């Protein structure tokens, strides 16, 4: 087994243990201190939480003060997923535009430019000053 495959196996094991700890905790959740124990996720447990989120798990986090955060795993049944097809979207009629959007005129305080505004004042030039005298 190569070093790379050993590292991948270690990460996957830690990720599975973090997921299991979050599932066991239920509504109480787990703090980052709980997850960072060596038998759960180790020092990179929050990285395993990030990977679980990337895989589609819904994990929420709340700051409890100091450096303590609490993590909760939401069950998949609490998430609603909408699936649609391009044909179904094409068949939906567009909502009507409100009348205000059709008859919009800028308010009198808003400047209306017919061409790009030009700068009339000359740009100030930078001046540098030198001190005359002897250096010690």
N, C-alpha and C positions, 0 to 999 in steps of 0.2 A: 504494500500500500504506500503510495507516494505521500509526501508532506501535504500537498494540495488536497488530495482526497481525504486525508485525516482531518484537515482543518474544516472541510465542508461537512464531514460527518459530525464533528464536534459542534459546529454551528447549528446544524439541523437538530441535534439532540437537545441543545440548549433552547432552541426555538420551541420545540415540542414541550419541554418542561415549563417554559414561560406560559405557553398557551394553556397547559393543564392547570397551572397555578391560578391563572385568571378565571378559568372555568370553575374550579373548586371554590374560589372566593365568592363568586356570585355577586350579589348586590353590595357586599362589603368592599369589594375591590381589593387590590394589592398596592402597597406603596412601593416606591423604587427600592427602598431598603429591603423589603421582603423579596423582591425579584432579584436583587443582586447577591443573594446568598449563594455560595458555591454550589450547593446541591440543586439550585433552581436554574438561574441564568448566568451567574457569574458577574464579573465586573462590566460586561457589555450587554446586560439584560435590556437596557433601553434600546439598544441597537436591534435586539431581537424583536422588541415591540414594533419598531419601525418596519422591520421586514414582514411581520404579521399584518400590519396595516397595508403594506404593498400587495400582499396576497389576497386582500379583500376583507379581512376581519375589521369590524368596527370597534375600535378601542378609543375610549374617551379618557381625558386626563384632567385633573384638577390640582391646582397648587394648594398645598396645605400650610405653607409657611416654611421659612428657612430653605433648605434644599430638598424638602419632602414633597413628592407628587404622588397622587393616588390614581391608579389606572383601573378602568372597568371594561370588561368585554361585553358588548351588547350581543344578544342572541340574533342569529340570522333571521329569525321570524319577525323581529321588530323592524327590519329594514324592508322598504317597499322598492321594488325594482320595476320600472316601466320599460316594456319592450314594444317597439313599434317597427313598422316597415316603411320604406320610402313611399310605397304606393298609398299607404294609409295617410301619410302626411300630405301627399299631393292632393288627395281627395277632400281634405278639410278646407272649408272656405276661410278666406282671410277675414279677420274682424274688421268692421267698418271703421274708417278713420273718424275721429271726432271733428266737429265743425271748426273748432279752434285751430286745429292743425292745418286745415285747408286755407283759412283766411288769416294767416299770421302776417302781421306787419310789425316791423321793429318799432319799439317805443321811441318817442321823440328825443330821449336823452342818449340813445344809442347812435354813435356816429356811423354814417353810411359813406363808404369810400367807393368812388367809381374807378379810381386807379390806386395803385399802391402809394401810401403816404411817403413823402420824401422828407429828409432831414434838412432843415434850412440853416440851423446854427452850425458853425464850424466846430469840429471836434477839438477839445482842448489838447494841446500838446504836452508831453511830459518834459519837465525841466529837471536837470540835475545840477546840484550845486557842488562846487569844490571849495575847499578851504585852503587859502594861501598861507604859507608859513613853514616853519621848520619843524621837523619831527625830532623828538628827543631820543 
